[in-house]
Structure formats: C-alpha cells, structure tokens
C-alpha cells in the first residue's frame, strides 16, 4: 500500500534521510580536479529527481551550469519549488531541468555526468546498462568523468529493514525481495513522522542488484579509459565517516556504500 504522505513531506523526508548534495558536489569537483588539474564547470545529473545536486552545482562558480534529467514530472516540479526557487536569478538561468529519458536526452556535452542513489539499477539487462554507459561516455567532454554510487555487502541482500533516527523522523530502508539467481530485487523506503505515524512504501524500487566487478567490466567495455573505485574511511566505531578514498582493496563489510569514477 502506498503512503498518502503529502508531496512536500514526501520529498522533505527523503532529502533529509538520504541526500547530501553539498558533499556529493564537493566530492565530484575535488576528484575531477585530481584527474585533470582543474575544477569542472558543466554537469549532468541523470535520474535527477528534484535536482538538488544540479541546484547546488551552480552555486560553486559563476559559470557553472547543470542539466537535471528525469522522466518523472513530479520530482522535477518539486525540485523547482524546493531548490530552484532558492537560487539567485543568475544561478537559476544555469540550471536546466529536462523531462527526458537518460538514453535520449538533449543536453550538450558536459565535464561530469552523475547517476546517484543507485538509480541506474533500473536497467536489469546487461545490454541495456552497457547502452546507457556508452551514451554517457559519448555525452562527456574529452576531459570528463562519470560518477556512480552503489551499495553491497552480504547484509544488503538479506530481507531485513535498517532504520536511522533523525530529529522528528525515522527512516526505514527495507529489502523486500532478492532473487539470488537473477539479482532481481525490490527495496522500499518507509518513514515514521514526528507524531509517530508510520508511512509505508513512500518510495519503492524494482532493480537488478549490480556488483562492483560487473560495473567495472561494463564501464570498461563502454570505452572508459580508467575506472576508479572508492571506499569509505572508518569512523573508529564500526561505521563510515563519510570520507571516501580511491582504492583497489577493501574489507568485506556486512553492508557498505561506495563510489565509482569512470574517466573518459
């Protein structure tokens, strides 16, 4: 059963629970500079939702420009209300929401493309994911980087529910189904509000669970010259501290979130 949570609360709760656009923009800018010695100016945010990353992107430089691509009109309209409206007139001119398919979008070439919140897992067939990765590579400038995030670990494939308590809000991430033969999976986000009311299935996802080695192989086949993987630093208490570093070796944690940078 879908929740009847209002649109304002639906996206407010989501962004409070799972998004950190300031940190992700900083990460992409810093890593791009690591590879090319300069900060990037143009960025495309695929599966952009409300475009929080795109709106943050243009605040970092007077010439920074962002393109947010999503098929769903609902989060785009909420993004214009929640994020675009807070920008200066000049900044607003440099944010472009495109209600389009990421496989056939009309944005110009950019320095950076990102696909976060595991959104590209919607492609369940290898040939379709390869097609998307090839499209991304063609849409990048010669000096360009494609950033993705992913999650994994043995616990992430179990039918369990994790929860995180915030001020006046509890966030639940539930694995509802996982097929070990195909890696077809369904996940859902639930919330409990400040009044104690639980809202079920506010967001639901029907995905294929892609592994990091699979993604590296497909990105290489798509023509990217170098694939960098990142791991999160330990906070000293058994969790992550939010800082990611490039590496090819990591501990097999029960559950983890990581990043990939595919360099053109």
C-alpha positions in Angstrom: 0.0 0.0 0.0 1.3 3.4 -1.0 1.6 6.2 1.6 -0.7 9.2 1.4 2.1 11.5 2.7 1.9 15.0 1.1 4.3 15.7 -1.7 6.1 18.4 0.4 6.6 16.0 3.2 7.5 13.1 0.9 10.4 14.9 -0.6 11.4 16.7 2.6 11.7 13.3 4.4 13.6 11.7 1.5 16.1 14.5 1.2 16.7 14.7 4.9 17.3 10.9 5.1 19.4 10.0 2.1 20.7 13.1 0.2 23.7 15.3 0.9 24.1 17.3 -2.3 26.7 19.6 -0.9 29.0 16.7 -0.1 28.5 15.0 -3.4 29.2 18.1 -5.4 32.3 18.7 -3.4 33.4 15.1 -3.9 32.9 15.3 -7.7 34.6 18.6 -8.1 37.6 17.6 -6.0 38.0 14.2 -7.8 37.7 15.8 -11.2 40.5 18.2 -10.2 42.6 15.2 -9.1 42.4 13.8 -12.6 42.6 16.9 -14.7 44.1 19.7 -12.6 41.1 22.0 -12.8 37.6 22.2 -11.4 34.7 21.1 -13.7 32.1 23.7 -14.9 29.4 21.6 -16.5 27.5 18.7 -15.0 24.5 16.4 -16.0 22.6 14.8 -13.2 20.9 11.7 -14.6 17.7 10.4 -12.8 17.9 13.8 -11.1 14.7 13.6 -9.0 14.3 17.1 -7.5 17.7 18.2 -9.0 19.1 19.1 -5.6 22.6 18.3 -6.9 22.1 20.4 -10.0 21.0 23.4 -8.0 23.9 23.1 -5.6 26.3 22.7 -8.5 25.7 26.2 -9.9 26.5 27.9 -6.6 30.2 27.0 -6.8 31.2 29.1 -9.8 29.7 32.0 -11.8 30.0 29.9 -15.0 28.9 26.6 -13.6 26.0 25.0 -15.5 23.9 21.9 -14.7 21.4 19.7 -16.5 19.0 17.6 -14.5 17.4 14.7 -16.4 14.4 12.7 -15.2 11.3 11.1 -16.8 9.0 11.8 -13.9 7.5 15.3 -13.8 6.6 15.1 -10.1 10.1 15.3 -8.6 11.1 17.9 -11.2 8.2 20.2 -10.2 9.0 19.7 -6.5 12.7 20.4 -7.3 11.8 23.8 -8.9 9.8 24.6 -5.7 12.2 23.3 -3.1 15.6 24.1 -4.7 15.5 26.2 -7.8 13.4 28.9 -6.1 16.2 29.5 -3.6 18.8 30.4 -6.2 19.7 33.8 -7.4 18.3 34.9 -10.8 21.7 34.3 -12.4 22.0 30.9 -10.9 18.5 29.9 -12.0 19.5 30.6 -15.6 22.2 28.0 -15.4 20.0 25.1 -14.1 18.1 23.2 -16.8 15.5 20.6 -15.9 14.9 18.1 -18.8 12.0 15.7 -18.5 13.6 13.1 -20.8 14.9 9.6 -21.0 18.5 9.4 -19.9 19.1 7.3 -23.0 17.9 10.0 -25.4 18.4 13.3 -23.6 19.1 16.6 -25.3 21.8 18.1 -23.0 25.1 19.3 -24.5 28.4 17.6 -23.6 29.5 18.1 -20.0 32.6 17.7 -17.9 30.7 15.5 -15.4 27.8 13.1 -15.5 26.5 11.5 -12.3 23.9 8.8 -11.6 23.4 8.6 -7.8 21.1 6.9 -5.4 21.6 3.6 -7.3 19.1 4.9 -9.9 20.8 3.2 -12.9 20.0 -0.2 -11.3 16.6 0.2 -13.1 18.5 -1.3 -16.1 18.2 -5.0 -15.4 19.8 -6.4 -18.6 23.5 -6.1 -19.2 22.9 -4.9 -22.8 20.7 -2.1 -21.6 23.2 -0.9 -18.9 26.0 -1.1 -21.5 23.9 1.1 -23.9 23.4 3.6 -21.1 27.1 3.7 -20.2 28.1 4.2 -23.8 25.6 7.0 -24.1 27.1 8.7 -21.0 30.6 8.4 -22.4 29.6 10.0 -25.7 28.0 12.9 -23.8 31.1 13.7 -21.8 33.7 16.2 -22.9 37.2 14.8 -23.8 38.2 15.5 -20.2 35.2 14.0 -18.5 34.2 11.8 -15.5 31.1 9.7 -14.9 30.3 9.3 -11.2 28.1 6.5 -9.8 27.3 5.2 -6.4 26.4 1.7 -5.4 25.9 -0.4 -2.3 26.8 -4.0 -1.4 27.9 -6.4 1.3 26.3 -9.7 2.4 23.7 -8.0 4.6 22.4 -5.8 1.8 20.9 -8.9 0.1 19.0 -10.1 3.1 15.3 -9.5 3.7 15.8 -7.1 6.5 14.9 -3.5 7.4 17.5 -0.9 8.5 16.5 2.2 10.3 18.0 5.6 11.0 16.7 8.1 13.6 16.7 11.8 12.8 15.2 14.7 14.6 11.5 14.2 14.5 11.8 11.5 11.8 12.7 7.8 11.5 13.9 6.5 8.1 13.5 2.8 7.2 15.2 1.0 4.3 13.7 -2.4 3.6 14.9 -5.2 1.3 11.6 -6.8 0.4 12.7 -9.3 -2.2 16.0 -10.7 -3.6 16.4 -13.4 -6.2 19.9 -14.9 -5.9 19.7 -16.4 -9.4 19.0 -13.2 -11.3 19.7 -10.5 -8.7 16.3 -9.0 -9.3 15.4 -7.2 -6.1 12.8 -4.8 -4.6 13.5 -2.2 -1.9 11.3 0.3 -0.2 11.6 3.4 2.0 9.3 4.0 4.9 9.1 6.9 7.3 7.8 7.5 10.8 6.9 11.1 11.4 7.2 13.3 14.5 3.7 12.2 15.5 4.6 8.6 15.5 2.7 7.7 12.3 4.4 5.3 10.0 4.2 5.8 6.3 4.8 2.7 4.3 6.3 2.3 0.8 6.7 6.0 0.3 9.4 5.1 -2.3 9.7 1.7 -3.9 12.4 0.3 -6.3 12.4 -2.6 -8.7 16.0 -3.1 -9.6 18.8 -5.5 -10.5 21.5 -5.7 -7.9 24.7 -4.9 -9.7 28.1 -5.8 -8.2 31.1 -3.6 -8.4 33.2 -6.0 -10.5 30.3 -6.3 -13.0 30.1 -2.5 -13.2 33.8 -2.1 -13.8 33.7 -4.6 -16.6 30.7 -3.0 -18.3 32.2 0.5 -18.0 35.5 -0.7 -19.5 33.6 -2.3 -22.4 31.7 1.0 -22.9 35.1 2.6 -23.6 36.1 4.5 -20.4 39.9 4.7 -20.2 40.2 4.3 -16.4 37.8 3.1 -13.6 38.5 4.3 -10.1 36.8 2.7 -7.1 36.3 4.5 -3.7 35.9 3.2 -0.2 34.7 5.0 3.0 37.1 5.7 5.9 36.3 4.1 9.2 34.9 6.3 12.0 36.5 4.2 14.7 33.2 2.8 15.9 32.5 0.3 13.2 30.9 2.7 10.8 31.9 5.0 8.0 32.9 8.7 8.4 31.6 10.0 5.1 35.0 10.4 3.6 35.9 8.3 0.5 39.3 7.5 -0.9 40.4 5.7 -4.1 41.5 2.1 -3.6 41.5 -1.4 -5.2 41.5 -3.2 -1.9 38.9 -3.1 0.9 37.5 -5.0 3.8 34.3 -7.1 3.1 32.0 -5.2 5.4 28.5 -6.5 6.1 27.0 -3.5 4.3 28.7 -0.6 2.5 28.1 2.3 0.1 30.8 3.2 -2.4 31.5 5.3 -5.5 32.9 4.7 -8.9 34.6 7.3 -11.2 34.8 6.3 -14.8 37.2 8.6 -16.7 36.8 9.3 -20.4 
